[in-house]
Amino acid sequence: MSDLDARLRDEIDDQVAEALDAYFAERRPSRPPRAWPVVVTVALGVATAWVAPGVAWAAWLAIAVTNVAWLVVVRGKAG
């Protein structure tokens, strides 16, 4: 093998590496949305059901509405 062949192979390797880097940079998935608001609201619902069982249905209804709104907003930002 001559030096020209080795240099040509190195140049091809560099070009392939650059192309793959660009390809993977474009396809890198975005960070998934955080779910902590959903977890916190469910924890608050559990606490409400334990402290005031008579109004727990209202708390769970509010939690459901809040969580659905959160998921709609997060999905809208992701897409």
N, CA, C and O atoms as a MOPAC input file, in Angstrom:
PM7 MOZYME 1SCF
protein

 N      0.84000 1    -1.18000 1     0.00000 1
 C      0.00000 1     0.00000 1     0.00000 1
 C      0.88100 1     1.23900 1     0.00000 1
 O      1.86900 1     1.30900 1     0.73200 1
 N      0.53200 1     2.18100 1    -0.79600 1
 C      1.31500 1     3.41700 1    -0.85900 1
 C      0.77100 1     4.43500 1     0.13500 1
 O     -0.30600 1     4.26200 1     0.70500 1
 N      1.55600 1     5.51900 1     0.33100 1
 C      1.12900 1     6.58800 1     1.22200 1
 C     -0.13700 1     7.26200 1     0.70500 1
 O     -0.97300 1     7.70900 1     1.48900 1
 N     -0.27100 1     7.33200 1    -0.59300 1
 C     -1.46500 1     7.94900 1    -1.17400 1
 C     -2.70800 1     7.18100 1    -0.76600 1
 O     -3.73400 1     7.77900 1    -0.44300 1
 N     -2.62100 1     5.87300 1    -0.78000 1
 C     -3.76400 1     5.05800 1    -0.38700 1
 C     -4.12300 1     5.28500 1     1.08900 1
 O     -5.30300 1     5.35000 1     1.43400 1
 N     -3.13300 1     5.40100 1     1.94300 1
 C     -3.38700 1     5.61800 1     3.36600 1
 C     -4.00200 1     6.99700 1     3.59700 1
 O     -4.92700 1     7.14300 1     4.39600 1
 N     -3.48600 1     8.00600 1     2.89500 1
 C     -4.05400 1     9.35900 1     3.04200 1
 C     -5.48400 1     9.41400 1     2.51700 1
 O     -6.34400 1    10.07000 1     3.10600 1
 N     -5.72900 1     8.73300 1     1.42500 1
 C     -7.07300 1     8.70200 1     0.84900 1
 C     -8.03900 1     8.01100 1     1.81200 1
 O     -9.16300 1     8.46800 1     2.02000 1
 N     -7.58100 1     6.90500 1     2.39200 1
 C     -8.42900 1     6.21300 1     3.37300 1
 C     -8.71100 1     7.10500 1     4.57000 1
 O     -9.84100 1     7.13600 1     5.05700 1
 N     -7.70900 1     7.83500 1     5.05500 1
 C     -7.91000 1     8.73700 1     6.19300 1
 C     -8.90500 1     9.84500 1     5.84200 1
 O     -9.74300 1    10.21600 1     6.66400 1
 N     -8.80700 1    10.36800 1     4.62100 1
 C     -9.72800 1    11.41800 1     4.20800 1
 C    -11.16000 1    10.88200 1     4.11600 1
 O    -12.11100 1    11.54200 1     4.53600 1
 N    -11.29300 1     9.69600 1     3.57100 1
 C    -12.61700 1     9.07600 1     3.48100 1
 C    -13.17300 1     8.80800 1     4.88000 1
 O    -14.34800 1     9.06800 1     5.13700 1
 N    -12.34400 1     8.29400 1     5.77900 1
 C    -12.77400 1     8.05800 1     7.15500 1
 C    -13.25300 1     9.35200 1     7.81600 1
 O    -14.27800 1     9.36500 1     8.49800 1
 N    -12.50600 1    10.43700 1     7.61100 1
 C    -12.89500 1    11.72700 1     8.18700 1
 C    -14.22700 1    12.20800 1     7.63900 1
 O    -15.06800 1    12.70700 1     8.38600 1
 N    -14.41700 1    12.05700 1     6.33600 1
 C    -15.67100 1    12.50000 1     5.71600 1
 C    -16.85100 1    11.66100 1     6.19900 1
 O    -17.93500 1    12.18500 1     6.45500 1
 N    -16.63000 1    10.37200 1     6.31900 1
 C    -17.69700 1     9.50000 1     6.81500 1
 C    -18.03600 1     9.84400 1     8.27100 1
 O    -19.20800 1     9.88000 1     8.64400 1
 N    -17.02600 1    10.09100 1     9.07700 1
 C    -17.26100 1    10.45400 1    10.47600 1
 C    -18.03100 1    11.76400 1    10.58200 1
 O    -18.94300 1    11.87700 1    11.40100 1
 N    -17.68000 1    12.75200 1     9.77200 1
 C    -18.39300 1    14.02700 1     9.77800 1
 C    -19.84400 1    13.84900 1     9.34400 1
 O    -20.75500 1    14.43600 1     9.92800 1
 N    -20.04400 1    13.03600 1     8.31800 1
 C    -21.41100 1    12.79800 1     7.83500 1
 C    -22.24400 1    12.09100 1     8.90200 1
 O    -23.40700 1    12.43700 1     9.11100 1
 N    -21.66000 1    11.10700 1     9.57400 1
 C    -22.39100 1    10.41000 1    10.63200 1
 C    -22.68600 1    11.33300 1    11.80600 1
 O    -23.77400 1    11.27800 1    12.38000 1
 N    -21.73000 1    12.17600 1    12.16500 1
 C    -21.97200 1    13.13700 1    13.24200 1
 C    -23.13500 1    14.05900 1    12.90000 1
 O    -23.99200 1    14.32200 1    13.74400 1
 N    -23.16700 1    14.54700 1    11.67300 1
 C    -24.25600 1    15.42700 1    11.25200 1
 C    -25.58200 1    14.67600 1    11.25200 1
 O    -26.60300 1    15.21500 1    11.67700 1
 N    -25.56900 1    13.45600 1    10.78500 1
 C    -26.79000 1    12.64500 1    10.74800 1
 C    -27.33200 1    12.39400 1    12.14900 1
 O    -28.52700 1    12.56500 1    12.39300 1
 N    -26.46200 1    11.99200 1    13.06800 1
 C    -26.91800 1    11.71100 1    14.42400 1
 C    -27.31000 1    12.97900 1    15.17200 1
 O    -28.17600 1    12.92800 1    16.04500 1
 N    -26.70200 1    14.09700 1    14.85700 1
 C    -27.07100 1    15.35800 1    15.48900 1
 C    -28.48900 1    15.75800 1    15.09400 1
 O    -29.23200 1    16.30100 1    15.91200 1
 N    -28.86400 1    15.49500 1    13.85100 1
 C    -30.21300 1    15.80900 1    13.38700 1
 C    -31.24700 1    14.85100 1    13.97000 1
 O    -32.38200 1    15.25300 1    14.22800 1
 N    -30.87700 1    13.61300 1    14.17700 1
 C    -31.82600 1    12.60000 1    14.63400 1
 C    -31.87000 1    12.46100 1    16.14900 1
 O    -32.64700 1    11.66200 1    16.67200 1
 N    -31.06300 1    13.21300 1    16.85100 1
 C    -31.02300 1    13.10200 1    18.30800 1
 C    -32.39600 1    13.46700 1    18.87300 1
 O    -32.90400 1    14.55700 1    18.61000 1
 N    -32.98900 1    12.57600 1    19.63600 1
 C    -34.32000 1    12.87200 1    20.16900 1
 C    -34.26200 1    14.00000 1    21.19800 1
 O    -33.28700 1    14.14300 1    21.93600 1
 N    -35.30900 1    14.77900 1    21.22500 1
 C    -35.36800 1    15.84000 1    22.22100 1
 C    -35.62100 1    15.23200 1    23.59900 1
 O    -36.09700 1    14.10400 1    23.72800 1
 N    -35.29200 1    16.00400 1    24.60500 1
 C    -35.45800 1    15.52600 1    25.97700 1
 C    -36.93300 1    15.31600 1    26.28100 1
 O    -37.75000 1    16.19100 1    25.99600 1
 N    -37.28300 1    14.18400 1    26.84900 1
 C    -38.69500 1    13.95200 1    27.16300 1
 C    -39.18000 1    14.92900 1    28.22200 1
 O    -38.40900 1    15.34100 1    29.08900 1
 N    -40.45800 1    15.30500 1    28.15600 1
 C    -40.98100 1    16.23300 1    29.14200 1
 C    -40.96100 1    15.63300 1    30.54000 1
 O    -41.09300 1    14.42300 1    30.72100 1
 N    -40.79600 1    16.48900 1    31.49600 1
 C    -40.76000 1    16.03700 1    32.88100 1
 C    -42.16600 1    15.75200 1    33.37600 1
 O    -43.11600 1    16.44700 1    33.01500 1
 N    -42.29000 1    14.74000 1    34.19300 1
 C    -43.59300 1    14.32800 1    34.69800 1
 C    -43.80700 1    14.73200 1    36.14100 1
 O    -44.78300 1    14.29700 1    36.75200 1
 N    -42.92200 1    15.55800 1    36.71600 1
 C    -43.05900 1    15.86800 1    38.13200 1
 C    -44.35900 1    16.57600 1    38.47000 1
 O    -44.87200 1    16.33800 1    39.56300 1
 N    -44.94800 1    17.43900 1    37.61500 1
 C    -46.22500 1    18.04700 1    37.99600 1
 C    -47.33800 1    17.00800 1    38.15700 1
 O    -48.19000 1    17.14300 1    39.03500 1
 N    -47.33100 1    15.98800 1    37.32400 1
 C    -48.33900 1    14.93600 1    37.43600 1
 C    -48.15300 1    14.16700 1    38.74100 1
 O    -49.12500 1    13.87200 1    39.43600 1
 N    -46.91600 1    13.84700 1    39.06800 1
 C    -46.63100 1    13.11200 1    40.30700 1
 C    -47.02100 1    13.94000 1    41.52700 1
 O    -47.59600 1    13.40900 1    42.47700 1
 N    -46.71700 1    15.22300 1    41.51000 1
 C    -47.03800 1    16.08700 1    42.64800 1
 C    -48.54500 1    16.21200 1    42.82300 1
 O    -49.04000 1    16.15800 1    43.94800 1
 N    -49.28000 1    16.37700 1    41.73100 1
 C    -50.72600 1    16.51200 1    41.87300 1
 C    -51.37000 1    15.22300 1    42.36200 1
 O    -52.33300 1    15.26900 1    43.12800 1
 N    -50.86600 1    14.09300 1    41.94100 1
 C    -51.40600 1    12.82600 1    42.44700 1
 C    -51.09500 1    12.67200 1    43.93200 1
 O    -51.93600 1    12.19700 1    44.69500 1
 N    -49.91200 1    13.06400 1    44.34100 1
 C    -49.57400 1    13.01600 1    45.77200 1
 C    -50.48800 1    13.93600 1    46.57200 1
 O    -50.92900 1    13.57300 1    47.66200 1
 N    -50.77400 1    15.11400 1    46.04700 1
 C    -51.71400 1    16.00300 1    46.72600 1
 C    -53.11400 1    15.40200 1    46.79800 1
 O    -53.81300 1    15.57700 1    47.79600 1
 N    -53.52200 1    14.70400 1    45.76000 1
 C    -54.82400 1    14.02800 1    45.77100 1
 C    -54.88800 1    12.94700 1    46.83200 1
 O    -55.90400 1    12.80100 1    47.51200 1
 N    -53.81900 1    12.19500 1    46.97700 1
 C    -53.76400 1    11.15700 1    48.01100 1
 C    -53.84900 1    11.79800 1    49.38700 1
 O    -54.57000 1    11.31000 1    50.25800 1
 N    -53.11400 1    12.89200 1    49.59000 1
 C    -53.14700 1    13.57700 1    50.88300 1
 C    -54.53300 1    14.14200 1    51.16300 1
 O    -55.01600 1    14.07500 1    52.29300 1
 N    -55.17400 1    14.69700 1    50.14100 1
 C    -56.52200 1    15.24300 1    50.32300 1
 C    -57.52100 1    14.13800 1    50.65500 1
 O    -58.37800 1    14.31800 1    51.52000 1
 N    -57.41700 1    13.01400 1    49.98400 1
 C    -58.32900 1    11.90200 1    50.24800 1
 C    -58.14000 1    11.36300 1    51.65900 1
 O    -59.09200 1    10.88000 1    52.27200 1
 N    -56.93600 1    11.44100 1    52.17000 1
 C    -56.67000 1    10.96200 1    53.52500 1
 C    -57.17800 1    11.96000 1    54.56300 1
 O    -57.74900 1    11.55800 1    55.57600 1
 N    -56.97600 1    13.25000 1    54.32300 1
 C    -57.35700 1    14.29100 1    55.28700 1
 C    -58.84900 1    14.57900 1    55.22900 1
 O    -59.48200 1    14.69200 1    56.27900 1
 N    -59.42700 1    14.70000 1    54.06000 1
 C    -60.84400 1    15.06100 1    53.91900 1
 C    -61.51200 1    14.14100 1    52.90500 1
 O    -61.70400 1    14.52000 1    51.75000 1
 N    -61.86200 1    12.94300 1    53.33100 1
 C    -62.43000 1    11.97500 1    52.37700 1
 C    -63.74900 1    12.42700 1    51.74500 1
 O    -64.09700 1    11.96700 1    50.65800 1
 N    -64.47500 1    13.30500 1    52.40100 1
 C    -65.75500 1    13.75500 1    51.86300 1
 C    -65.62600 1    14.59700 1    50.60900 1
 O    -66.52800 1    14.59400 1    49.77100 1
 N    -64.54400 1    15.30500 1    50.46500 1
 C    -64.35200 1    16.16800 1    49.29300 1
 C    -63.26900 1    15.62000 1    48.35700 1
 O    -62.79200 1    16.32200 1    47.46500 1
 N    -62.90000 1    14.39500 1    48.56800 1
 C    -61.83300 1    13.80900 1    47.74500 1
 C    -62.21100 1    13.75200 1    46.26800 1
 O    -61.34700 1    13.90200 1    45.40400 1
 N    -63.48300 1    13.53900 1    45.97200 1
 C    -63.90200 1    13.47400 1    44.57100 1
 C    -63.61000 1    14.79000 1    43.85700 1
 O    -63.20100 1    14.79200 1    42.69600 1
 N    -63.82100 1    15.91400 1    44.55400 1
 C    -63.55300 1    17.21700 1    43.94400 1
 C    -62.04600 1    17.40400 1    43.70400 1
 O    -61.62400 1    17.93700 1    42.67800 1
 N    -61.25500 1    16.95000 1    44.67700 1
 C    -59.80400 1    17.05000 1    44.51500 1
 C    -59.34100 1    16.20600 1    43.33700 1
 O    -58.52600 1    16.66300 1    42.53600 1
 N    -59.84100 1    14.99300 1    43.22000 1
 C    -59.43100 1    14.12700 1    42.11600 1
 C    -59.90800 1    14.66300 1    40.76900 1
 O    -59.22100 1    14.49500 1    39.76200 1
 N    -61.08000 1    15.30800 1    40.73700 1
 C    -61.55300 1    15.92700 1    39.50400 1
 C    -60.62600 1    17.07400 1    39.09500 1
 O    -60.26000 1    17.20100 1    37.92600 1
 N    -60.25300 1    17.90400 1    40.06800 1
 C    -59.32900 1    19.00500 1    39.78100 1
 C    -57.96900 1    18.47900 1    39.32700 1
 O    -57.35000 1    19.04500 1    38.42600 1
 N    -57.51300 1    17.41200 1    39.94400 1
 C    -56.23600 1    16.80600 1    39.56200 1
 C    -56.29900 1    16.26600 1    38.14100 1
 O    -55.36400 1    16.45200 1    37.36200 1
 N    -57.38400 1    15.60800 1    37.80600 1
 C    -57.52400 1    15.05800 1    36.45100 1
 C    -57.50400 1    16.17500 1    35.41200 1
 O    -56.83500 1    16.06000 1    34.38500 1
 N    -58.23600 1    17.25300 1    35.67700 1
 C    -58.26200 1    18.37100 1    34.73300 1
 C    -56.87400 1    19.00500 1    34.61000 1
 O    -56.42100 1    19.30800 1    33.50700 1
 N    -56.20800 1    19.20100 1    35.74200 1
 C    -54.87300 1    19.79100 1    35.73400 1
 C    -53.89000 1    18.91700 1    34.96500 1
 O    -53.10500 1    19.42200 1    34.16200 1
 N    -53.92800 1    17.61900 1    35.20400 1
 C    -52.98900 1    16.71100 1    34.53200 1
 C    -53.24900 1    16.63000 1    33.03100 1
 O    -52.30600 1    16.58200 1    32.24100 1
 N    -54.50500 1    16.61500 1    32.63400 1
 C    -54.81700 1    16.58400 1    31.20400 1
 C    -54.33300 1    17.88000 1    30.54500 1
 O    -53.74800 1    17.85000 1    29.46200 1
 N    -54.58100 1    19.01500 1    31.20400 1
 C    -54.11200 1    20.28900 1    30.65100 1
 C    -52.58600 1    20.30100 1    30.54100 1
 O    -52.03600 1    20.76600 1    29.54300 1
 N    -51.90700 1    19.78900 1    31.56700 1
 C    -50.43700 1    19.73500 1    31.53900 1
 C    -49.94500 1    18.88400 1    30.36900 1
 O    -49.03200 1    19.27900 1    29.64400 1
 N    -50.55200 1    17.72800 1    30.19700 1
 C    -50.10800 1    16.83300 1    29.12800 1
 C    -50.38700 1    17.42800 1    27.75200 1
 O    -49.60000 1    17.22500 1    26.82800 1
 N    -51.48900 1    18.15700 1    27.59800 1
 C    -51.78500 1    18.79800 1    26.31900 1
 C    -50.75900 1    19.88400 1    26.02900 1
 O    -50.27900 1    19.99600 1    24.90100 1
 N    -50.41900 1    20.68100 1    27.03000 1
 C    -49.44500 1    21.75500 1    26.84300 1
 C    -48.06900 1    21.17200 1    26.52400 1
 O    -47.38500 1    21.66200 1    25.62500 1
 N    -47.66400 1    20.14300 1    27.24200 1
 C    -46.34400 1    19.53500 1    27.01700 1
 C    -46.28800 1    18.91300 1    25.62500 1
 O    -45.28500 1    19.05100 1    24.92500 1
 N    -47.33400 1    18.24400 1    25.22800 1
 C    -47.35500 1    17.62200 1    23.90200 1
 C    -47.31200 1    18.68800 1    22.81600 1
 O    -46.67000 1    18.49400 1    21.78400 1
 N    -47.98800 1    19.81200 1    23.03900 1
 C    -47.97100 1    20.90500 1    22.06800 1
 C    -46.59600 1    21.50100 1    21.90700 1
 O    -46.22200 1    21.88000 1    20.79700 1
 N    -45.82400 1    21.59900 1    22.98400 1
 C    -44.46900 1    22.14100 1    22.90700 1
 C    -43.52300 1    21.15700 1    22.22800 1
 O    -42.59300 1    21.56600 1    21.53200 1
 N    -43.76000 1    19.84800 1    22.43100 1
 C    -42.86600 1    18.84400 1    21.86700 1
 C    -43.05300 1    18.71000 1    20.35800 1
 O    -42.10200 1    18.39500 1    19.64300 1
 N    -44.25300 1    18.94400 1    19.87600 1
 C    -44.52800 1    18.72200 1    18.46000 1
 C    -44.41200 1    19.89800 1    17.65300 1
 O    -44.62100 1    19.83800 1    16.44100 1

